[in-house]
Amino acid sequence: MRLLAPCCLALGYLDLVRGGLTAGPLLLVAGYLVLVPLALLEG
């Protein structure tokens, strides 16, 4: 989980820079609201 969160965030930002309007925001929301808290809880 600790590796998945930064990868998801990086892909989201890369997609936004590329001009994506759907996948980028979805990846960022999933990363910040789901994966980062899970990685923090996992310890």
matplotlib code that plots the C-alpha trace (Angstrom):
import matplotlib.pyplot as plt

x = [0.0, 2.9, 4.1, 0.7, -0.3, 2.6, 2.3, -1.4, -0.7, 2.1, 0.0, -2.8, -0.6, 1.0, -2.4, -3.4, -0.3, -1.1, -4.5, -6.6, -9.9, -11.2, -8.5, -6.2, -8.7, -10.1, -6.6, -5.8, -9.0, -8.5, -4.9, -5.5, -8.8, -8.3, -4.7, -2.8, -4.9, -4.7, -0.9, -0.8, -3.0, -1.0, 2.1]
y = [0.0, 2.4, 2.1, 2.2, 5.6, 7.7, 5.9, 6.7, 10.3, 10.6, 9.1, 11.5, 14.6, 13.3, 12.9, 16.4, 17.9, 16.0, 17.5, 14.7, 15.7, 12.3, 9.9, 12.4, 13.8, 10.3, 9.0, 12.0, 11.7, 7.9, 8.5, 11.3, 10.1, 6.3, 5.1, 7.7, 7.1, 3.4, 3.6, 5.7, 3.3, 0.3, 1.8]
z = [0.0, 0.7, -2.9, -4.5, -3.0, -4.4, -7.8, -8.0, -7.1, -9.6, -12.4, -11.5, -11.7, -14.9, -16.5, -15.4, -16.9, -20.1, -20.1, -18.9, -17.3, -16.0, -15.1, -13.4, -11.0, -10.2, -9.5, -7.2, -5.3, -4.9, -3.8, -1.3, 0.2, 0.1, -0.4, 1.6, 4.8, 4.3, 4.0, 7.1, 9.1, 7.9, 9.6]

ax = plt.figure().add_subplot(projection="3d")
ax.plot(x, y, z, "-o")
ax.set_aspect("equal")
plt.show()
